[in-house]
Amino acid sequence: MKRDWDMIRDMLTRLEELPSRDMNLGMSDFASESQAIASYHAELLIEAGLVEGTLSRTIGPGVKHFMLRRLTWSGHEFLDSVRSDTVWNRTKKSFLTNGVSMTFDLVKSVATEISVALIKSGTGIS
């Protein structure tokens, strides 16, 4: 399965928006047709150290269920770099235009550069 950067951004945003630390983001929070994709990306987010959570595995391949509890410091930092729709869309466009694969470090770096350019130009970020 390929990494879906829009799903990653969505999951981080949803987790951050939970109103209390007593709440979790789980598979049931996603439409049935996207649960397998969400499950795979939950595993990636935990592996990358962007979130704290647990996975419940079945005997077969894949993750049966996940429970994400909170963003880590790195998770907050990454989400802050891609939160703006303007920055996110320009970041994705720059990778498409240049034919470069989106890696974690490059996404964060390009998003940061775009944010700085928007700030310097005075156009702002939405």
C-alpha positions, 0 to 999 in steps of 0.5 A: 500500500502506498503512503497517502499524505492526505490521509496522514494530514487528516489523521493528525488533524483529527487527533489534535482536534479531539476535545480531551485526552480521554478520547482516542481516534480509532478505526470506527472514526473512519468510513468503512471503505477507508478503514484499511487505509486508515489502519495502515497509516496509523501504523506508519504514524506510530512507527514514525513517532508522530503519534502515540497509540496501539495496534491490535493485530489479527493472525493474518496480515494487516491491522485489525484495529488501532487507537491513537491517543495523542500527537507527539512533539514531532507530530505537532511540529509536522502538522504545524508545517502542513496545517494551512490548506494554502501551504499544503496544496502548494507543497503537493503541487511542487512535488507533482510539478517536479516529479519528486517523491514525497518523503517526510523530511522533504515534505516538512522542508518544502512546506516550511519554505513555502510558509516562509515565502508566504510570510515574506511576500506578505500574502499570508497563510490560510 
